[in-house]
Amino acid sequence: MSQGRIARRLRGVVRREARDLLRGGEPTAELLRPVGPDVPTDAQVLEVLDLCMQVGEVLLSSGEPAGETSATMTRLAAACGLPTVDVDITFNSITMCCHRGNVAAPVTTMRLVSNRTTDLTRLALVTRIVDQVRRGRMTVEAASAAMTEAVNARHPYPRWVATAGWGGLAAAVAVLLGGTAMIALTAFAVTAFIDRLGRVLRRWGVAPFFLQLAGALVATVATLGLFGAGALPSGTQPSLVIAAGVTVLLSGLSVVGTVQDAISGLYVTAAGRAAEIALLSAGLLAGVILGLKVGLVLDLTLDPSEPVAADVARFGLSTAAAATSAAMFALACYTPLRSLPAAFLTGGTAWASYGAVTLVTDLGSVAATGVAATVVGLATGLSRRGSGAQTQVILLSGIIPLLPGLTAYRGFYQLATQDVVNGLVTIILALAIGLALAAGVAFGDFAGGPRRQPARLRG
């Protein structure tokens, strides 16, 4: 390219920039949106808002971040002919308002999300319904009927299968941490019992804090009892049973969603979720410490195992155990059976990434967890580019092998034995691993996900 052509192009660029500087630019924020030409009737607005609220309730109760839930509801409303809506999500409440200019009064509706149970089959059905509406393949009436059927449908398989999934998750985590077959079998039995006990306590209306306390206490006392009876010899590392149980109880905490809400600017929602996590973690801490105190009175101590070292000899076994734990978690959350391979692959890939970073570098567990979580986030973001039906399966299952269950148990043990300083340091390390896990997933999801216009939301 000649110097003359380069000079002409530079002059053209300078002229365009000068014109842009002298001419008024686009508004910084979209404050007013035109309504029309046809103003929707009350019946049309209520039908669309009810559909969007049902979708939002399912998404939020399944652990979807508030920002993504709000964006999905806004896009669904626009696809149904209501582009002028606002969505406000505050931890456990959803408020949606449709503006109709000066011609008609706005319509506002609100719904509380009090029941937080994860049914990934139901979530996949709802995601598919939203995709069909946005593609113009389903009317609002048909979508409302399909949503009612999906929300009221029974779980895809019996409750005992979910219990087996939770037990299988604990057994796989015990193997991942270096436990023997006896330890894995014990972890399976103890966790299955905790799940059934929690189901009974929930029927009685017991608060989540006491559910966490009861689960951690049962895991600790049951392990101490088996150890004291001689069923778990000292060489089998019985403390791994408690560590596996702690990991299962940690899996219900929405740390990733909390960090994603905070990054998205939804500080009120993020603060509410953070308070919930802190309270449930306190219940977990109290349950383990109470159980260990009982053991100390009976002269039964379970020293925390050393952190698992990533070595080539155990790399294959650990990766297989991590993949199995992810698949078992997906099964416990009623994932469609056809999605279990995706969960298996994501969990194995996440742990393989963690192990590779640990083997090759000296970054430490926090940084290695962040790298592995970024891989999970990238897979989650790429899944959003399609129908998004497997997004939550990939996200929730991928982080399971990376949860700091063993680190948290070591901190609890140190606090129970009056080693307060080291205990606090270890718990802070577990918290740092959890934050690295959440931040890595959020970053990977942002990097791999589709580019979208920011939604009008509050939180």
Secondary structure, DSSP 8 states (H G I E B T S, - for coil): --HHHHHHHHHHHHHHHHHHHHS----SS-------SS---HHHHHHHHHHHHHHHHHHHHTT--HHHHHHHHHHHHHHTT--SEEEEEETTEEEEEE--TTTS--EEEEEE-------HHHHHHHHHHHHHHHTTSS-HHHHHHHHHHHHH---SS-HHHHHHHHHHHHHHHHHHTT--HHHHHHHHHHHHHHHHHHHHHHHTT--HHHHHHHHHHHHHHHHHHHHHTTSS-GGG-THHHHHHHHHHHHTT--HHHHHHHHHTT-HHHHHHHHHHHHHHHHHHHHHHHHHHHHHHHTT------------HHHHHHHHHHHHHHHHHHHHHTT--GGGHHHHHHHHHHHHHHHHHHHHH---HHHHHHHHHHHHHHHHHHHHHTTT-TTHHHHHHHHHGGG--HHHHHHHHHHHHTT-HHHHHHHHHHHHHHHHHHHHHHHHHHHHHS-------EE-
